Amino acid sequence: MPKEFVIVGLLALAGFLIGGVYSTWKTARGLAMLLGVGAVLAVGGAIAWLAG
C-alpha cells in the first residue's frame, strides 16, 4: 500500500474522531476526551509515517 494512502487514512480517522469530540463534549466529557486522545494519536501516527 502506498505511503500516501496510510497518511490520508490516518488524517481522515483523526477528523472523524474530532467530530466525535465535538458532538459528545456537552453530554459525555470523559468519552470526548478519550476520542480526543485517539485523534491526537492518529495525527501523530500520520506524522511519524510521513517522517519514516
Sine and cosine of phi, psi and omega as CSV:
sin_phi,cos_phi,sin_psi,cos_psi,sin_omega,cos_omega
0.00,0.00,0.75,-0.66,0.00,-1.00
-0.89,0.46,0.51,-0.86,-0.05,-1.00
-0.86,0.52,-0.60,0.80,-0.06,-1.00
-0.92,0.40,-0.56,0.83,0.01,-1.00
-0.90,0.44,-0.64,0.76,0.01,-1.00
-0.92,0.40,-0.68,0.73,-0.01,-1.00
-0.90,0.44,-0.72,0.69,0.01,-1.00
-0.90,0.43,-0.63,0.77,0.04,-1.00
-0.89,0.45,-0.67,0.74,0.03,-1.00
-0.92,0.39,-0.63,0.78,0.04,-1.00
-0.93,0.37,-0.59,0.81,0.08,-1.00
-0.91,0.41,-0.65,0.76,0.07,-1.00
-0.88,0.47,-0.66,0.75,0.03,-1.00
-0.89,0.46,-0.66,0.75,0.05,-1.00
-0.89,0.45,-0.65,0.76,0.05,-1.00
-0.89,0.46,-0.68,0.73,0.00,-1.00
-0.93,0.38,-0.61,0.79,0.05,-1.00
-0.90,0.43,-0.60,0.80,0.10,-0.99
-0.89,0.46,-0.61,0.79,0.08,-1.00
-0.91,0.42,-0.61,0.79,0.07,-1.00
-0.88,0.47,-0.72,0.69,-0.02,-1.00
-0.88,0.48,-0.65,0.76,-0.09,-1.00
-0.99,0.16,-0.39,0.92,-0.04,-1.00
-0.97,-0.26,0.00,1.00,-0.12,-0.99
-0.87,0.49,-0.67,0.74,-0.06,-1.00
-0.97,0.25,-0.46,0.89,-0.10,-1.00
-0.98,-0.18,-0.62,0.79,-0.08,-1.00
-0.64,-0.76,1.00,0.08,-0.08,-1.00
-0.92,0.39,-0.54,0.84,0.02,-1.00
-0.90,0.45,-0.71,0.70,0.05,-1.00
-0.91,0.42,-0.62,0.78,0.02,-1.00
-0.89,0.45,-0.64,0.76,0.02,-1.00
-0.93,0.37,-0.59,0.80,0.06,-1.00
-0.90,0.44,-0.68,0.74,0.06,-1.00
-0.90,0.43,-0.60,0.80,0.04,-1.00
-0.90,0.44,-0.64,0.77,0.06,-1.00
-0.89,0.45,-0.67,0.75,0.05,-1.00
-0.88,0.47,-0.62,0.78,0.03,-1.00
-0.91,0.41,-0.66,0.75,0.03,-1.00
-0.90,0.44,-0.65,0.76,0.04,-1.00
-0.90,0.43,-0.62,0.78,0.01,-1.00
-0.92,0.40,-0.67,0.74,0.04,-1.00
-0.92,0.40,-0.66,0.75,0.05,-1.00
-0.88,0.47,-0.63,0.78,0.06,-1.00
-0.90,0.43,-0.62,0.78,0.03,-1.00
-0.91,0.41,-0.65,0.76,0.02,-1.00
-0.92,0.39,-0.67,0.74,0.02,-1.00
-0.90,0.43,-0.63,0.78,0.02,-1.00
-0.91,0.41,-0.62,0.78,0.02,-1.00
-0.92,0.39,-0.61,0.80,-0.03,-1.00
-0.97,0.25,-0.46,0.89,-0.10,-1.00
-1.00,0.10,0.00,0.00,0.00,0.00
